[in-house]
């Protein structure tokens, strides 16, 4: 089992920046990838950014060149730096760790944190 606890988020004006963090605990050795998803009001959850433990990174089209995912493998934390924020970035943001071994895989979600961008 992996526990994921988020911090950060809040309200910011258009063009501003925010940084989200997610700390993993428990069976962190089983983690093989991680990422961030978001769910805007009234919409489905969507991928924001993902990163494998090998360092392969992928971003959703809406956030490319504005958001950066990073990790600290010593502290078992993951961050999402969000720059040039837009009103359409308003959403609940969730971190996720993908873990497992020997054919048994699980998704471990954080509790979610609200990001509100106002114009």
PyMOL commands that set and color helices and strands:
alter all, ss='L'
color gray80, all
select helices_A, chain A and resi 28-30+87-89
alter helices_A, ss='H'
color red, helices_A
select strands_A, chain A and resi 2-8+10-13+18-26+31-39+45-52+57-59+67-72+77-82+91-101+104-109+113-118
alter strands_A, ss='S'
color yellow, strands_A
deselect
rebuild
show_as cartoon
